[in-house]
Amino acid sequence: MNLRSRTRSPIRAAALIGVAGVFAMACGTDPVPPSETPTSKANTAQSAVVANDECQRMPPSGHIDRSGMNLNFGTGDIRISLSPTTATPAPTPVAPPPAAPAPPGGPKPPATSSPTPSSTPAAPKSQCFGFSRWGNGDPSVPPDSLLFSFKGPDDVGAQVSFFVGDLTGGSPPPAGGAKRVVPPLVTPINAQVGLSVDGKYFQATQCSLKITAMSSARAAGFFQCPTATTSEANPFEPSDDVAYDSDESMTTTPAPGGPTPSTPPRTTTAPQTASLSGWFSVTK
């Protein structure tokens, strides 16, 4: 009886140790949260896609107050179309194959023509995105700009900004307390438009903005940007790490008399280009 008990004790102890080890492994292994991938960014952008005809609508019209005062808005939307552009490479001429030698006394072989270069690939399809008003209700950005921001889920969104002097007329008030008379704003002004989708920020600095309403009740307008280029800085990206930021933690000081450490070359990506167009409207 004692011998049997002594025989089982080591086996039972080993079994308990094995079970405890498995339990410890199960408790010590936490699930790793999935990291954000280009696919997840694309899915986020797709959730903001709307029908293309929504980007072609005209925004509401209203009174245009050129003073730029008392602007504060709580709701609104933007519709912005992204049309990627592709560079058209010059076709490479292809040399014709050599002609076969003519047989002695026979007719000459027919002349061979050069193959026709392949046609240019079609440009990527344009998409229309819709976002809601976001950020401060007052669009004023000191010292001299108005900024209208719109945002979707995660890091997708768009913004429209312009120089307030283009709205007010840009000239100082007349001397002697006389009231300045500003003509109606009937021509487009220059604006900057940005769009953040798929982890990329397209920025256009030369856009035509036609303001259709600008007062304390409503602000609206439609814009066209022939050329927008991807920028490394993205105002909608929470972790806005750009290549030109210095990282002091990576800086090493060479030892006295030692060799100077080499700086690894930076990898840069060729910017992408697109055209932007659409409209926005915000109200109190």
C-alpha positions in Angstrom: 0.0 0.0 0.0 2.7 2.4 0.9 4.7 1.4 -2.2 1.7 2.1 -4.4 1.2 5.5 -2.9 4.9 6.3 -3.4 4.6 5.2 -7.0 1.6 7.5 -7.8 2.9 10.6 -6.1 5.6 11.5 -8.7 3.1 10.9 -11.5 0.4 13.0 -9.9 2.9 15.8 -9.2 4.1 15.8 -12.8 0.5 16.0 -14.1 -0.3 19.0 -11.8 2.8 20.8 -13.0 1.8 20.2 -16.7 -1.7 21.6 -16.1 -0.3 24.6 -14.3 2.0 25.3 -17.1 -0.7 25.2 -19.7 -2.9 27.5 -17.6 0.0 29.9 -17.2 0.5 30.0 -20.9 -3.1 30.6 -21.6 -3.3 33.4 -19.1 -0.1 35.0 -20.2 -0.9 35.2 -23.9 -3.1 38.2 -24.7 -4.6 38.6 -28.2 -2.7 41.1 -30.3 -5.0 43.8 -31.7 -5.0 44.0 -35.4 -2.9 46.8 -36.8 -4.2 49.3 -39.3 -3.4 48.1 -42.8 -3.9 49.8 -46.2 -6.9 47.5 -46.7 -8.6 48.9 -43.6 -7.8 52.5 -44.7 -9.4 51.7 -48.1 -12.5 50.3 -46.4 -12.8 53.4 -44.3 -12.6 55.6 -47.4 -15.2 53.5 -49.2 -17.7 54.1 -46.3 -17.6 57.8 -47.2 -18.2 57.3 -51.0 -21.5 58.7 -52.3 -23.0 58.8 -55.7 -21.0 60.8 -58.3 -23.9 63.1 -59.2 -23.9 64.5 -55.6 -20.5 66.1 -56.4 -22.0 67.8 -59.4 -24.9 69.6 -57.6 -24.9 73.3 -57.0 -24.7 74.5 -53.4 -27.5 76.7 -51.9 -27.4 80.4 -52.6 -27.9 83.2 -50.1 -26.7 86.6 -49.0 -23.0 87.4 -49.3 -21.8 89.6 -46.5 -18.3 90.7 -47.4 -17.5 91.9 -43.9 -16.5 88.3 -42.8 -18.0 88.9 -39.4 -20.3 86.9 -37.1 -19.5 83.6 -38.8 -20.3 80.6 -36.6 -21.8 77.3 -37.9 -22.9 74.1 -36.3 -24.0 71.8 -39.2 -23.1 71.3 -42.8 -21.7 69.0 -45.5 -19.2 68.8 -48.3 -19.1 66.8 -51.5 -15.7 66.4 -53.0 -14.7 64.5 -56.1 -11.2 62.9 -56.5 -10.1 62.2 -60.0 -6.6 60.7 -60.1 -4.4 61.7 -63.0 -1.8 59.5 -64.7 1.2 60.6 -66.7 1.1 59.5 -70.3 4.4 58.0 -71.2 5.8 58.6 -74.6 5.6 55.5 -76.8 8.9 53.8 -77.4 9.6 53.4 -81.1 10.0 49.8 -82.1 12.5 48.9 -84.8 10.9 46.8 -87.6 12.3 43.3 -88.0 15.0 42.8 -90.7 13.7 41.9 -94.1 14.3 38.3 -95.4 16.9 38.1 -98.1 15.4 37.9 -101.6 16.1 34.6 -103.5 18.3 34.9 -106.5 16.3 36.1 -109.4 13.1 36.0 -107.5 10.7 38.9 -106.5 11.6 41.1 -103.5 9.9 40.2 -100.2 7.1 42.6 -99.1 8.1 45.4 -96.8 7.3 44.9 -93.2 5.6 47.7 -91.2 6.4 48.7 -87.7 4.1 47.4 -85.0 1.6 49.9 -83.6 2.4 51.1 -80.1 0.0 50.0 -77.4 -2.8 52.4 -76.4 -2.5 54.5 -73.3 -4.1 52.9 -70.2 -7.3 54.5 -69.0 -7.1 56.9 -66.1 -8.3 55.7 -62.7 -12.0 56.1 -61.9 -13.1 59.2 -60.1 -14.9 59.0 -56.8 -17.2 61.4 -54.8 -16.9 61.6 -51.1 -19.2 63.1 -48.5 -18.3 64.4 -45.1 -20.0 66.3 -42.3 -18.9 69.6 -40.8 -16.2 69.2 -38.1 -14.1 71.3 -35.8 -14.6 74.8 -34.5 -17.9 76.5 -35.3 -16.0 79.8 -36.0 -14.1 79.3 -39.3 -11.7 82.2 -38.5 -8.0 81.2 -38.4 -5.8 84.1 -37.2 -4.4 86.1 -38.7 -6.0 86.2 -42.1 -7.8 83.0 -43.1 -11.2 81.2 -43.0 -11.1 77.4 -42.7 -14.1 75.1 -43.2 -13.4 71.5 -42.1 -15.3 68.3 -42.7 -14.6 64.8 -41.4 -15.7 61.2 -41.8 -14.7 58.1 -39.9 -11.1 57.7 -38.7 -8.7 59.9 -40.7 -10.8 60.7 -43.8 -12.0 64.2 -44.3 -11.7 67.4 -46.4 -11.2 71.1 -45.8 -11.5 74.4 -47.7 -9.6 77.6 -46.7 -9.2 81.0 -48.3 -7.7 84.4 -47.5 -10.3 86.5 -45.7 -9.1 89.6 -47.6 -10.4 88.1 -50.8 -13.8 88.1 -49.2 -13.7 91.5 -47.6 -12.0 93.3 -50.5 -8.5 93.4 -49.0 -8.2 97.2 -48.8 -8.0 99.1 -45.6 -11.0 101.2 -44.5 -11.0 104.8 -45.8 -9.8 107.7 -43.7 -12.1 110.0 -41.8 -14.5 107.4 -40.7 -16.2 107.1 -44.1 -17.9 103.8 -44.7 -16.2 101.6 -47.3 -18.3 100.5 -50.1 -17.4 97.0 -51.4 -19.0 95.8 -54.6 -20.8 92.5 -54.7 -18.6 89.4 -54.9 -19.4 88.0 -58.3 -16.1 86.4 -59.4 -14.4 83.3 -58.0 -11.6 83.7 -55.5 -8.5 81.5 -54.9 -8.8 78.8 -52.3 -6.8 75.9 -50.9 -8.6 72.5 -50.7 -7.4 69.3 -49.1 -8.8 65.7 -49.1 -7.6 62.8 -46.9 -8.5 59.3 -48.1 -6.8 56.0 -48.1 -4.0 57.3 -45.8 -3.1 60.0 -48.4 -3.6 63.7 -48.2 -4.2 65.5 -51.5 -3.6 69.2 -51.3 -4.4 71.8 -53.9 -3.2 75.4 -53.4 -4.6 76.9 -56.6 -8.4 76.4 -56.6 -11.2 78.4 -58.1 -13.9 79.0 -55.4 -17.2 80.6 -56.2 -18.9 81.7 -53.1 -22.7 81.4 -53.3 -23.5 82.4 -49.7 -21.6 84.0 -46.8 -23.4 85.4 -43.8 -24.2 84.5 -40.2 -26.9 82.2 -41.5 -25.1 80.2 -44.2 -21.8 79.8 -46.0 -21.6 77.9 -49.2 -19.6 77.7 -52.4 -18.3 75.3 -55.1 -14.7 74.8 -56.1 -12.5 73.4 -58.8 -8.9 72.4 -58.4 -7.0 71.2 -61.6 -4.0 69.9 -59.7 -3.8 68.4 -56.2 -0.6 66.6 -55.0 -0.2 64.2 -52.1 1.5 65.7 -49.1 3.4 64.0 -46.3 1.7 66.2 -43.7 -1.9 65.2 -43.1 -4.1 67.3 -40.7 -6.6 64.4 -40.3 -3.9 61.8 -39.3 -3.7 61.4 -35.5 0.0 60.4 -35.7 1.2 62.9 -38.2 4.8 61.6 -38.6 6.5 63.2 -41.6 9.9 62.5 -43.1 11.3 65.9 -42.4 10.7 65.7 -38.6 13.9 65.3 -36.7 14.2 62.4 -34.3 16.8 63.2 -31.7 16.6 59.7 -30.3 18.2 58.4 -33.5 21.1 60.9 -33.3 24.3 59.3 -32.1 27.4 61.2 -31.0 30.7 59.8 -32.3 33.3 58.7 -29.8 36.4 60.9 -29.5 38.7 59.9 -32.3 36.1 57.5 -33.7 34.5 57.5 -37.1 31.5 59.7 -37.8 28.3 57.5 -38.1 26.7 57.6 -41.4 23.1 58.8 -41.8 20.9 56.2 -43.6 19.3 57.6 -46.8 15.7 58.6 -46.6 13.2 56.8 -48.7 10.8 59.1 -50.6 7.7 58.2 -52.5 6.9 60.0 -55.7 3.8 62.2 -55.1 0.5 61.4 -56.7 -1.6 63.9 -58.5 -5.3 64.3 -58.9 -8.0 66.9 -59.6 -10.5 68.0 -57.0 -14.0 69.5 -57.4 -17.2 69.8 -55.4 -19.1 72.1 -53.1 -19.8 72.8 -49.4 -22.6 74.3 -47.4 -22.7 75.0 -43.6 -25.5 76.6 -41.5 -26.0 77.6 -37.8 
